[in-house]
Amino acid sequence: MPPRRPAPVTQASAPPTAANSAPAAPAAPPPPAASAALPDPAGLALRPASFAQLPGWQDDDFRGLWQAWRRDCRAQVRLLAGACAASADIADADLQAQRGFFEQWFRPWQMLAPDGHAHGLVTGYFEPVY
C-alpha cells in the first residue's frame, strides 16, 4: 500500500496568521440580470440603467448622502451588513471613493410608465423596518 500523503493546507485549515486571520472585505453583490424589464403590479416596469445615465451623477456632492448612509449602517440591518462593512473604511472626505462604493454596491433602475414613457413624477416614502 502506498504511503498516505498529507492533506494540502488551505486557508480554511491553516493556523491563523496575520495574512489569513482578518476577514476579507465582503464582495459586492452580483449585478442584476440585464435582460427584460421587471414587471410591476402597478403597471410600471423597471429596467436596468447605468450610473452614467443619471443626470448629474458625476457632479453630485455625496456629503449628505454619505452621512445618511453612515446613520443607516448604525441600525445594523442584516440585509445591508455586507455593504456597511465594505463602506466602513471609506473616509468622510473621500467623495470619489464614496461614489465608487455606491456604483459597486447599488444598481440604478429606470422606471417606465405602462405606455412606455420614461418621464414623470415619482413620490416615494420610506418606512424603516428594522
N, C-alpha and C positions, 0 to 999 in steps of 0.2 A: 504494500500500500504506500503511495507517495506521501511525503510529509505534508502536513497541513500548512498552508500559507496564512499569515496573519491577515485579518481583515484590514482593508485600507482605512486610513484615518480620514474622516470627513470633518467638516466644521461642526456637524451635529455631535460627533463622537469625540472630538478633540478636547483636551483640557482647556479651560478658559485662559486666554491670553489677552493682552491689550488689543491685538488685532481682531479677535473674534468674540470678545465679551460684550462689546457695545452693540446694541441692536441697530440694524441697518435702518436708514431712513425709509419710511414707507413709500412704496411706489405709487405713482399716480394711477388712478383707475383707468381701465382701458377706454378709448374713445367710443362713443356710441356708434352703432352701425349707421353708415351714411346712406342707407338705402331709401326706402319710401318714407314719406311723411307719416308721423304718428297720428292716428285718429284721436279726436277729442269729442267727448259726449255732447258738448255744446255746439258742435258743428264746425269748430275751429280745427285747424290742422297745424301741427308743428313739424318743421323740417330743419335738419342740421344747418347751422350757419358757421361762420368763422369770425374770430375777433376782428380781422381786417375789415369785415363788413359793418362793424359797429361804428357809426359816426362819432368821431372824437375820441375813440379808444386810446390812440397813441398820445393824445394831449391831456387826458384826464388826470386830475390830481387825486392820488389814492389815499391821502392822509385820513380823510374822514371815513372812507371805506375800510381802511386798514384798522382804524380804531374800533369800528363796529365789529369787524371780523375778530379781533382780539377779545372783545367782550363776549361774543358768541362762543368762542372756544372755552371760556371760563365755565360755561354751562355744562361742559363735558358730555355732549350729545354723542352717543355711540356711533351714529351714522357719520359724524364729522370727525371722529377721532384721528383717522389717518391724515386727513387734510390739516387738522390743527397741529398734529405732531410735525408735519412737513413744514409748516409755517413758523414754528417756534423760534428758529434761529435767524429769521429774516429781520433785519433792523428796521425800526420805525422810520428811519430817514431814507431807506433804500427803495425809492419808488420804482426803479427798474426791476428789482428782484420781486417786489410785490406784484407788479404787472405780470411778470413771468410766472409767478405762483398761480395766479388766477387763470392764466392761459393753460397751465399744465393740469390743474385740478378741476376746472369747470368747463362746461361746454355751452356756448350760446345756441339758442334755437330761434328760428323765425316763426312767428305765428301768422297764419293765413286765415282770412275770413272764408266762410263757406263758398263765396263766389270767386275765391282765388286772390282777392285784393290783399296786398301786403301793408297797406297804410290804414291807420285807425288809432283809436284811443283805448288804452287798457288801464283800468283802475284795479289795483291789487291791494290786498290786505294780508298782513302777516299775523298769524296766531302761533306763538311758540308753543310747542307741545314737547315738554321735556319729561 
